[in-house]
């Protein structure tokens, strides 16, 4: 019994997202520390550790072949950085210009994708580590190339460990990303179920806002999973396991489209069926499906069989019975609402069938197009073109690259003027704190300073409590592991851990106490420089680009609507073009949510449009829900006399969305009221009793989309008025 419990604990530990990453760091740091003690060369510890840290920061998810290629590129970049620092170090201002130019070029590599941005950031970090090592070594060193070689050796050692790990456990990152996706999807199901709470005065707008924000988290998880799968598909040849995970990914996409769909205004349903149990039945089934998504996530993460609960089938039967009872009442006022409820019940039933087959996803849509869009540059010409397109002051990447370069020059000037002890920590703090926007920089600054203070206090206390160098070496390794385990989720704790690591490492070769005050002062100076740079140098206030982000959400929804209508003509097929349009619409919705979250962290004058933005987020997400409702039920329609009218109506709706988007994008005048759209809405809301269910659903959904245009126009005009007021956003 005890061995079974231990095995389960170990399995849960192995399934943790950061466990493999932390274990690799533990092995790398422990081996380096052990080697240094074995050789009696404790001076090796600092450069080896810094090289390992830089290499681990450069690591991105990939197959072992991709990781090996990335390692070669990383080591090449690291070598150039280390050699450049060594050669230019004696000439301060030439060194400063080279550092700024290198920082600008490396940040611009982010135009090629996340992988290149990560390697570029790690290269900058290693170059500052090289400066720290050179400063620590002094000008009279007999072996000037020793520390740069040790930095590269540490980086190569961790990189080799990472390649071997990826070869041995290739599918673990896929399992973890899929599990995270289903966990986020389960939370969306849970929030959606709350809309069917049969209570009076339900705050639907607040729930819709929460749904929009959770949708952003689902979309981010979906994008991460797609990239993880794409890295393992390679040139198209894949094994049975990857094909299985690919099916589960496509299942998550379809579930997301279905659960994000809306079939009728919830207030109307609540008012009409308040005394019925039908909404409670919908709520219960969605909650059970949320629980099923959680259980599926756990099964994937723990590599265990997934069993779909029979309670879901009973909940579905109860919902059908409730609908049958309402139909038997033959209430004319309920006729249109019951049709929408039937469409909702069909959607829930389909999701139940899909979840019930998640144990054997091979049977899901066997004829589906399984291709994924690879957004990585496909040639050197493509790469150069992407970077060239970003070389403009309107580019957020260009602004960040210029801002960071100037901040590093400023930090170096302070360093040369004041000449503080261990002054190169100023540059390192500036590099870590200076983020692409003010909100992210503000959060990072507070976390960095707080974490540094906590780490210095803990280090000062532990020096007295643990005077043994061996025990301090052990704590240095543990601190390094804690840093990598928490750096993406608890940055304050991660900063405290890396501060402890630095103190213990320096105490191995000198006086760790002497580093406490310099480290604190340098952190404060570096943070101040980073904050000033983000505030003063081409600041990216989110309110200034809110109109563009909103415009993109409407434009992408229009493209999604056109793709859906095309499938109503040709029949349902989840091909790449359709999935790309759907993903772009949800990505734009998530980008608006992120932009508004960043706005809330900006100074008061720059977040004046935040309330309008959140109202827009609610409206645009509701619009996306109605469009998704069409996508959830898309099928080839039987011939009908109204087909041409419906196709024309859908095209007019898409054109109206594009019109609003263009007005927002270009800050052009926009009419608040459209008689043509009002007439179209009335026409779509007049459904004949002879109309078949498929056409009726299409017409109803188009009518609800049309009704969203008037509030969208009103909010767009309001936003345009705010952003064009004299003196608005003049500061900064």
N, C-alpha and C positions, 0 to 999 in steps of 0.2 A: 504493500500500500504506500509506504514511504517512498520507494523507488519510483512508483507511478506518479506521485505528486511532484517529486524532484524532476522527473522527465517532462511533466507538463510545464513546470516553472521554467526549465531550460528552453523548451519550445517557445514559450511566450516571450522569453528574453531574446531569443534568436530572431523572432518576428518583429521586434521593435525597429522602427525606421532607422534610428541612429546607431544601432548596436554594431553592425558590421563596420561602419565608418569609425566608431570609437575603438573597436578592437584592433583595427589596422593601425590607428594612431598609437595605441598602447604598445603594440609589438614594435613599431618603428622607434618610438621614444625610448622604450626599455632597452632595446638592443643597442642603441646609440649610447645611452648612459652606461650600460654594462661594458661596452667596448672602451669607453673613455676611462672608466675605473680600472679595467683590466690592463690597459696600456700605461696607466699612471699619467695620462695626459688630460687632466680635467679642463684644460683650455679648449679642448675639442668640443665640449658640450654645447656651448653657445652657438657657434656656427652650424653644427650638425642639427641642433634643434630648430634653428631659424630656417634652415633649408627644408627640413621636414614640414614645418608649418606652412611655408610658402607653397610647397608641392601639394599638400593636402588642400589648401585653399584654391589651387588651380584645378582640382579634380572635378569633373563633371560626369554625369551618368553616360555610359557607353558600353558597347561590347568590348571584349578584351582586345580585339584587333583595333577598334576605334580608340580605345584607351592607350594602346601602345603608340599609335600615330600621334595622338594628342600629347603623350609624354615626350616624344621626340621634339615636337614643336615647342613644348614648354621648356625643355632643357636647352634648346637653342636660344630661346628668348632669355632665359635665365643667364646663360653664358654671356650673351651680348651685354646684358645689363651689368653683370658682375665685372666684366672686363672694362666696360665704359666707366664705371665708378672708380675702378682702380687707376685707370689712366688719367681721368680728369680731376681726381680728388685734390691734387696739389694746386690747381688753378681755380679758385672759388667761383669767380663770375662766369668763366667759361663752363664750369661745372653746372652753375645755375641755369644757364641758357640751354645746355644739353638736357638737363633734367626736365625743364619745361617743355622742350620740343618732344622729348620721348613720351612724357605724360600725355601731351595732346594727341600724338599719333597712336599711342596704345589705347586711349579711350575711344578714339574714332573707329578702332577695330570692332567695337561693339555693334557697328552697323551690320556686321556679318552674322551676328547671332549671339546667343547666350554663351555658347562654348568659348568663342573668341573673346568675348567681354570678360569672362572669368579668368582666362589665361592672361589677358592684358592686365587686369587688376592685380593678379598674383605676381606678375613681373614687376610692377611698380612697387609692390610690397617687398619683394626680394631685393630690389635696387636700394631701398632704404635700409633694409637689413644689412646690405653690404656696406653702406655708409656707417651704420652703427658698429659693425665689426672693425672697419678701418679706423674709426674714431677710438674704439676701445684698444686697438692694437698700438696706436700711436705712430708717430712719424719715423721712429728709429727702429722699426721692426726689421729683423734680419731675414725674415721669410715673408715678403709682402703678398705673395700669391697663395699662401697657406690657407687663410680664411676663405677667400673666394672658392678655392677648390673644395674645401670642407662644406661650404654652403651647397655647392652643386652635388657633392656626394650625398648629403642628406636628402636633397630633392630627388636624386636618382634612386636612392634606397626606398623612399616611400613610394615613388612611382612604380618601381618594379613590384613592390608588395601589392599595389593596387591592381596591376595588370594580372598578376597571379590570382588574386582574389576574384576578379571579374571572370577569369577563365573557369574557376572552380564553382562559382555561385552566380552563374549568368542570369538566372531567372528571378533572383531574390528582389532586385529593384522593381521588376515588373509587378510582382505580387504585392509589394508594399504600395506602389502607386495606384494599382487597381483597388486595393483595400481602402486607401484614402478616398478615392473617387466614390466608392459606394457608401462610405461613411458620410461624406458631404451630401450625397444624393438622399440618404436616409433622413438627414436633417431637413432637406427641402420638402420631402414627403410629409414630415411632421408639421412643418409650418403651413403647408398647403391644407392639411387636415383641419387646422385651426380655423380656416375660412368657413368650414361647414359646421362650426359650433352653433347649435340651435339656441342662441341666446339673443336677447334684445340689446340694442345699442352696441353691437360689436364694432370695434374700431377697425373697419376694413382697410382704410387708407394706411394705418400703421402696420397692419399685417402685410399689405402689399409692399410696403417699403422694406420690411424685414425679408420678404421673399426676394426682392430685387437684390438686396445685399448678399443673401445666401446664394443666389444664382451666380454672383461673381465668384464665390468660393468654389462652387461646382464647376464653373467654366475653367478656372485656374487648375483645378485638379484634373479635369479632362485634358487640357492642353499638356500638362506634365506627363500624363499617362500616354498620350499620343506620341510624344517625343521619345519616351522610354521604349515603347514598342518599335518605333521607327528605327531606333539605334540597333535593334536586334533583328530587324527584317533584312537589313543589309541590301544585297542586290536582288532581293525577291525570294530567295530560298529560305525557308523557315521550317522548323520542326513542328511536331504535333502539339507540344506545349505552348509555343508561341501562337500557333493558330487558335488554340483554345482561349488563350488570353485575349487574342484579337477579337474573337466572337463575344467575349464578355465585355470588351470595350464598346463594341457596336451595340450590344444590348443596353449598356449604360446610356449611350447616346439616344437610343429610341425611348428608353424609360424617361430620360430627361425631357425629351420633346413632349411626351404624353403627359407627364405630371405637371409640366409648366403650362399646359394648355388650359384655356378657360372656355366654357360653353354658354355662359349666361352671367349677367351681373349678379353677384352673390346677394346683394341687398334684396333684390326682387325675389330670389328663391327663398330667402329667410322669411320675408314677409308673407309669402303665399303659403309656405309649408311649415310655419312655426309650430302648429299643433299636430304635425305629423312626425313620424320617426324617420322619414326618409333621409333627412340631412344627417341625423345621427348615424344612420347606416353607412352613408358615404364617409363620414368622419372616422368611423371605426375601421372600415376597410383600408383607408389610407394610412391609418396608424399601424395596422397590422403589416401593410406593405413596407412602411418605414422600418418596422422591426425586422422584416425579412431582409431588407437591404443591409441593415446592421449585421445580421447573422451571416449574410453572404460575404460581407467584408471580413468578418472574423474567420470564416472558412477559408477564404483566399489567403489571408495573412498567415494562418496557422497550418495551411495546406491540409485541410480536413474536408470530408464530404459535407455538402450543403443539403439540408433537408428542409423543404418548404412545409410550413405548418398547415395541417388540415383545417385549422381555425379560419384561415383565409377563405377557403372554399365555402365554409358555412356562412361567413360574413357576406360573401358574394350572393349566396342563395337568399339570405335575409334581405339584402337590398333589392333583389329581383321581386321577392314576395311583396315588399313594401310598395314598389312601383306598380305591381299588378293590382294591389288594393286601391291605389290612387286612380288608376285607369278605370276601375269598376265604378268609381263615384261619378264618372261622366260629367265632371264640372267644366262648363265651357271656358271659364276664366283660366283654367289650368292647362288648356290645350297646348299652347306654344311652350309653356314652361315644362310640361311633361315630355315633350319632344326633346328639349335640351337635356332633361334629366336622363332620358333614354340614351342619348349620345354620350353623356358622362358615364353612365353605367357600362356601355360598350367599351369605352376607353379604359375604365377600371378593370373590366373583365380581361381585356387584352393584356394589360400590365400583369394581372394575376397569372395568366397563361405563360407569359414570358418569364416571370420570376420562378414559376414552378419548373421550368425547363433549364434553369441556370445550373443545375447539377450536371447536365450533359449539354453544354452550349453548342456542340457540334451540329445539333439539329436545327439551330436558329438560322433562318435565312441562308440556306446553303448556296443559293444562287447569287448572293449579294456581292457587289463590287467591293473587294477588300483592300483596294489601293488607298494609300495615305499620302497626303501632300508633304513633300520634303521641302522645307523653307530654307535649307542651307544653300549657300552659293554653290553653283554647279561647275564654275570655271573661274580662272583668274580674271577674265574680262567681266564676268558677273560680279565678282567681289569688288573689283575696282569701280564698277558702275554704282554699286550700292554705297560705297564710301563717298564717291563724288556727289551723289545726290544729297548727302548729309552735310556737305561743306557749304552751309549757308546759315546766317544768324537766326533764321526762323526755325532751324532744327534744334530740338531739345538736346540731342546728343552733342552737337557742336557747341552749344552754350555750356553744357556740363564740362566738356573737354577744355574749353577756354578758361572757364571759371576755376577748375582744379589746377590748371597749369599756372595761372596767376597766383592762386593761393599758395602753391608750393614755392614759387619765387619769393612771395612775401614772407613765408615761414623761414626760408633760407636767409633772407636779408635780416630778419630778427635774430636768427641764430648767429650770423656773422657779426652783427652789431653788439648784441648782449653777451655772446659767447657763453651761454649757460653750460653747466656740466651736463653731459649726456644730452646735448641739445637736439640731436637728430630724432629724438622721440617726438619733438614738435611736428616734424614732417609726417611721421607715421600717424599721429593723432589726426592731423589735417586730412590725410588720405582716407582714413576710416570714417571720419565724421562728415566730410563734405559729400553730400548725396545730390542726386539730380534735381530735387525740389526742396523747398523750404520746410515743408511738413516732415519729410523723412529726415532731414538734417537736424531739425529741432529734437525729434525723438532720439536720434542717435547721439546727439550731444549730451542730453540728460543722462542717457544710459551709460555713455562712456565715462563721464565725470563721476557719476555715482559708483559705477563698478570699480573704477580706479581707486577711489577713496576707500571703498570696502576692502579691496585687495591689499592696499598698502597697510591698512590697520591690521588685517589678518596676518600679513607677512611680518609686521613689527612684533606682534604677539607671539607668533610661532617661532621666530628666531630665538626667543628666550626659552620657550617651552620645549623646543626640539633643537638643541645645539648640535646634535650629531649630524655630520655632513651626509652620511648614508641615508638617514631618515629624511633629510631635506631633499636629497636626490629622488627618493621615492615619492615625496609630495610634489616635486616638480613634474614628474611623469603623470601623476594623478591629475594635477591641475591642467596639464595639456589635454588629457582625455576629456575632462569636464568642459574645457573651452570648445572643443569640436562637437561635443554632444549637445551643447546649448546655444551655440552662436547664432543659429537661425530662429530660435524660439524664445530664448531668455538672454538677451544680449548683455544685460547688466551683470548677471551671474557669469557669463562668458568672459566679460572684461575683467571682473575680479579674479577669475581663474588664470587668465593669461598674465595678469599683473603678478600674481603669486609665482607663476612659472618663471618669469623674468627675474624676480627677486631671488628665488632659490638658485637659479642658474648662475647669476652673477655672484652669489654668495659662495659658490663652489670655487671661484677663482679669485675672489677679492672680498670687498666689504659690501654686503647687501644693504646694510643700514644707510650707507652713503648714497644709495640710489633712491631712497624714499622721497625726500623733498624734491630733488631734480625731476623725478617722474611725475609728481603731482603738479609742479609748476609748468613743466613742458606740456602736460595734458591740458591744463587750463589755457595756455597760450595757443596751442594747436586748435583747440575747440573754438576759441575766440576768432581766430583767423578764418576757420571754416565757416562759422556763422556769418561773419562780415562779408565773405566772398559770395555766399548764397543770397544774402540780402541786397548787396550792392552791384554785383557784376552780372548783367543780363539776367535778372531774376525771372524765374518761371512761375509767376503767380497763376494759380489754377483758374481763377475767375476770368483771366484774360483770354483763355482758350476754351471756356465753358461752352460758348456758342458752337465752336468747331466740334467738340466732343458730342454734344447733343445732336448736331447735324449728322454726324456719322451714324449715330444709333438709328435715326429715322431713315437714312439712305440705305443702311444695311437691312433694315426691316422690309423696305420696299423690294430689294433684290430677293430676299427670302420669299416674299409673297409671290413674286413672278415665278420663281422656281417651283413653288407649290402648285400654282395654276397650270404650269407646264405638265406636272405629273397628273393632274386631274384629267388632262387630255390623253396622255400616253399610258397611264397606269403607274402604280407605286413602284419605285425602284430607288433604293438608297445608293445612288451612284455618287462619284466624287464631287460632281458639280453641285448636287443637291446638298450633300453633307457640308461642303465648303460654304455655301450660302447660309446654311443654318448655323454653322460655327461662327461665321463672321458676325451674324446678327447677335448671337449671345456674347461674343467677345466685345462687341461695341457696347452692349448693355453693361457688362462687367467693367469696362473701362470708364463708363460714366459713374458707376458706383465708387470706383477707386479715386477718381478725380474729386468727387465731392467729399470723400473721407479726408483727402489731403487738404482740401479747402478749409475744413474745420480747424486745422492746425495753424493756419496762417493768421497774421494780424487782422484785427477787426475790420479795418477799412477794405481789405482785400477779399473778405468773405461775405460781402454784402449780398451777393447773388446766390448764396448757399441755399436759402429757403426756396427760392425759385428753382434752383437745380434739383433739390430733392422732390419737389412737386413734379418736375419734368421726369425724374427717374421713375416715380410711381406711374405716371401716365405712359411713358415709353415701355415700361415693363408690362403694364396691362395690355398695351397694343401688341407686344411680342407674345403675350399669353393667347390673345385671340388669333394671331397668325399661326401660332403653334397648334391651336385647336384645329385649324385647317390641315396642318401637316400631319396631325395624329390620325386623321380619318381619310387622308388622300387615297383615292382609288379612281379607276377609269369610270366615268359617268355614263349611264345609258343615254341614248339620244333623246333630246328634249327641245321643245321650241324655245325655251328660255336660255339655252346654252350661250347663244351669242350675247344676250343681255348680261349674263353673269360674267362672261369673259371680258366684255367691255367695262363693266363695273369694276372688276379687279384691276384692270389696267388704269382706269381713272384714279382709283385709290392709290396705287403705286406711284402714279404721276403726282398726285397731291402730296404724298410724303416727300417725294423728291423736290417738289416746289418749296415746301416748308424748310427742308434741309438746305437748299440752295440759298434761301433768304437768310438763314442763320449763318451759313458759312461765309457769305459775302457781305453780311450786315446790310441787306437791302430791305426796303419797305415790304410789308406783308399785310394782306387784308385779313381782318379778324374774322369776318363772317363771309361764308360762301353760299350763295343761294343754290348753286349747282350741287354742292355736296349735301345740303339739307334736302333737296328734292331727291337726290340719289338714295339717301338714308331712308326716306319715307317709302320710296319704291321698293327697296330691299326688304323693308319690314312688312310689306304686304305679300303674304304667302298664300297660295291657293291650297285648298284641302286636297286637290287631286295630285299635288306635287309629291314625288317619291321622297323617301327619307334622305337619300344622298344629296339630291338637289336642294332640299329644304335646309339641310345642315349647312351646305355651302352658302346659300343665300343668307341664312341667319348670321353666320360668322362674318360674312362680308358686311352685313348691316351693323354689327357691333364694331367692326374696324372703322366703318364710316363715322359712327357716332364718336369715336375717339378723336377725329380730326378737328372738331370745333374747339375742345379744350386744349389740344396741342397748338392750334393756331393762336389761341389767346395767350398761352404761356410763352410762345415764341415771340409774340409782339411785346410782351412784358419784359422778357429777357433782352430783346434788342433795344428797348427803350432804356433799360438800366445800363447797358454796356456802351451806349452812345451819349449818355448824359455828359454835359460839359464838366471837365475836371475829374470824371470817373476814372479811377485807377491811374491818376496822374503821377502819384508817388512811386518811387522805386525805380 
